[in-house]
């Protein structure tokens, strides 16, 4: 399959290893990965802050950029949810944008959806000999409804010791601009989540959103817990020959 990678802003600027891991993983599974260089932001930050017109312009660019893709992979649950859940609200019914979104949105996937639902694989040949706990981020849990897909992938990883996270379904407190507008509440929620992560005894916290991992990981680091925050793609791309860097 020819898969177009939508890297997302956070991954492009702060976590490039996630994008690199996605490419290694999909190529290892025998698929072609392309990177349309005209891609920009999905507009999530603009939309959530009330800049609807600016978000609409970015939506137009997105659907034009990825129109011909067999599948679009966004290694960020919140960005995939922006396209599938919010883009349909940006175009007038029957408009060119509305029709383009209706055509493209069903082909935009989170990594776990792409692997399990589209490519039909749960064992990707990964090796990751560490204790891991998984945080189901809000967009993945509530909008994309990823369910047990990430867990099914993680359980097939050789060497892994997967620990259950207490209060897993509770928000970590990041929420994009929520963390900026409500820093005290955000920090308190992050502390609660970090406390639960540390209680598992895991070496690694895994999620499908680096924005949430940044928030929880920063709290864990300031608490000197030693727990590392690692995107799902990096765990699945890890092998004995080319192990993930922690």
C-alpha positions in Angstrom: 0.0 0.0 0.0 1.1 3.6 -0.7 0.7 5.5 2.6 1.1 9.3 2.9 2.6 10.4 6.1 1.1 13.5 7.8 3.8 14.2 10.3 1.9 16.9 12.4 3.4 20.0 13.9 4.5 18.6 17.3 6.2 15.6 15.7 7.9 17.7 13.0 9.3 20.3 15.4 9.9 18.4 18.7 9.7 14.6 18.1 11.1 13.8 14.7 12.1 10.3 15.9 8.4 9.4 15.9 8.1 10.1 12.1 11.3 8.2 11.5 10.0 5.2 13.5 6.7 5.2 11.4 8.7 5.1 8.2 10.9 2.3 9.4 8.0 0.3 10.7 5.8 0.6 7.5 8.7 -0.1 5.2 9.6 -3.2 7.2 6.0 -4.4 6.7 6.5 -3.9 2.9 4.6 -0.7 2.3 5.6 2.5 0.5 5.6 5.7 2.5 5.5 9.1 0.9 5.8 12.5 2.4 3.9 15.3 0.6 6.1 18.3 1.1 3.3 20.8 0.7 1.7 19.7 4.0 1.4 22.1 6.9 -0.7 22.3 10.1 -4.1 20.6 10.3 -5.5 23.7 12.0 -6.5 22.1 15.3 -5.0 24.9 17.4 -6.8 27.5 15.3 -10.1 25.7 15.4 -10.0 25.1 19.2 -9.2 28.8 19.8 -12.0 30.1 17.7 -10.1 31.0 14.5 -12.5 29.2 12.2 -11.5 31.0 9.0 -7.8 30.2 9.5 -8.7 26.6 10.3 -10.8 26.4 7.1 -7.9 27.6 5.0 -5.6 24.9 6.5 -8.3 22.3 5.9 -8.5 23.2 2.3 -4.7 22.8 2.0 -4.8 19.5 3.8 -7.5 17.9 1.5 -5.7 19.2 -1.6 -2.3 17.9 -0.4 -3.6 14.4 0.4 -6.4 14.0 -2.1 -4.7 11.2 -4.0 -3.4 9.1 -1.1 -4.6 5.5 -0.6 -4.3 6.2 3.2 -3.1 9.0 5.3 -1.3 8.2 8.5 -1.3 10.8 11.3 0.9 9.6 14.2 -1.2 11.9 16.5 -4.7 11.0 17.7 -5.7 14.6 18.1 -4.7 15.6 14.6 -6.4 12.6 13.1 -9.5 13.5 15.1 -9.3 17.1 13.9 -9.6 15.9 10.3 -12.3 13.3 10.9 -14.4 15.0 13.5 -14.0 18.7 13.0 -13.3 19.2 9.2 -16.9 18.2 8.4 -18.0 21.3 10.4 -15.8 23.7 8.4 -17.4 23.5 5.0 -20.9 24.6 4.0 -23.1 21.6 3.1 -22.5 20.6 -0.5 -19.5 22.9 -0.9 -16.3 21.8 -2.6 -14.6 21.6 0.8 -17.5 19.6 2.3 -17.3 17.1 -0.6 -13.5 16.8 -0.4 -13.6 16.2 3.3 -16.3 13.5 2.9 -14.0 11.8 0.4 -10.7 12.0 2.3 -11.6 11.8 6.0 -12.4 8.1 6.0 -8.9 7.5 4.7 -7.1 9.3 7.5 -5.9 7.0 10.3 -4.1 6.8 13.6 -1.2 4.3 13.6 -3.1 1.7 15.5 -6.1 1.9 13.2 -4.0 1.7 10.1 -2.1 -1.4 11.4 -5.0 -3.3 12.8 -8.0 -2.3 10.6 -6.4 -1.5 7.2 -3.2 -3.6 7.1 -4.7 -6.4 9.2 -1.6 -6.9 11.5 -1.0 -6.9 15.2 2.4 -8.7 15.4 4.8 -6.3 13.6 7.9 -8.1 14.6 8.8 -5.6 17.3 11.2 -6.3 20.3 11.1 -4.0 23.3 12.4 -5.6 26.6 11.1 -3.0 29.0 8.2 -2.6 31.4 5.6 -0.3 29.7 2.3 1.3 30.7 -0.1 2.8 28.2 -2.1 6.0 28.5 -5.1 6.2 26.2 -5.3 9.9 25.2 -8.6 11.7 25.1 -8.9 12.1 21.3 -7.9 8.5 20.7 -10.2 7.2 23.4 -13.3 9.5 22.9 -13.2 10.7 19.3 -11.3 8.0 17.3 -12.6 5.3 19.6 -9.3 3.3 19.3 -10.5 0.9 22.0 -8.1 -2.0 22.5 -6.1 -1.6 19.2 -3.0 -0.1 20.8 -3.1 -2.8 23.5 -3.4 -5.6 20.9 -0.3 -4.2 19.2 1.7 -3.8 22.4 0.8 -7.3 23.6 2.5 -8.8 20.5 5.8 -7.1 21.2 8.4 -9.5 22.2 10.1 -8.9 25.6 7.6 -6.3 26.7 6.1 -6.3 30.2 2.8 -4.4 29.9 1.4 -2.9 33.1 -2.1 -1.6 33.6 -2.4 2.1 34.3 -4.7 3.1 37.2 -7.2 5.7 36.1 -6.1 5.3 32.5 -9.2 6.9 31.0 -8.7 10.2 32.9 -7.4 13.2 31.0 -3.7 14.1 31.5 -4.6 17.8 31.6 -2.8 18.9 28.5 -5.6 19.6 26.0 -3.6 21.9 23.8 -4.5 25.5 24.5 -6.3 24.3 27.7 -2.9 23.9 29.3 -2.1 27.6 28.4 -5.4 29.0 29.5 -5.7 26.9 32.7 -2.1 26.2 33.8 -2.9 25.4 37.4 -5.6 22.9 36.6 -3.5 21.4 33.8 -0.5 20.9 36.1 -2.7 19.3 38.8 -4.2 16.8 36.4 -0.7 16.1 35.0 0.6 15.4 38.5 -2.3 13.0 39.2 -1.5 11.1 35.9 2.2 11.1 36.6 1.6 9.6 40.1 -0.5 6.8 38.6 2.2 6.1 36.0 4.9 5.9 38.6 2.8 3.6 40.7 2.9 1.0 38.0 6.6 0.6 38.3 7.0 0.9 34.5 10.1 2.1 32.9 8.2 3.6 29.9 5.0 5.5 29.4 3.5 4.9 25.9 0.7 6.8 24.1 -0.3 7.7 20.6 0.0 11.5 21.1 3.4 13.1 21.7 1.6 16.3 23.0 0.2 14.3 25.9 3.5 12.5 26.4 5.3 15.8 26.5 3.0 17.0 29.3 3.1 13.8 31.4 6.7 13.2 30.6 7.7 16.7 31.7 5.9 16.1 35.0 7.6 12.7 35.4 11.0 14.2 34.6 10.6 17.0 37.1 9.6 14.4 39.7 12.9 12.4 38.9 10.9 9.2 38.4 13.2 7.9 35.7 10.1 7.0 33.5 10.6 7.7 29.9 7.8 8.9 27.6 7.8 7.0 24.2 5.4 7.1 21.3 3.7 3.8 20.3 5.4 4.1 16.8 8.9 4.0 18.4 8.1 0.8 20.4 6.6 -0.9 17.4 9.6 0.1 15.2 12.1 -1.3 17.7 13.8 -4.6 16.9 16.7 -6.6 18.3 18.9 -5.3 15.4 17.7 -1.7 15.7 16.4 -1.1 19.3 14.6 2.0 20.3 16.6 4.7 22.1 15.4 5.6 25.5 
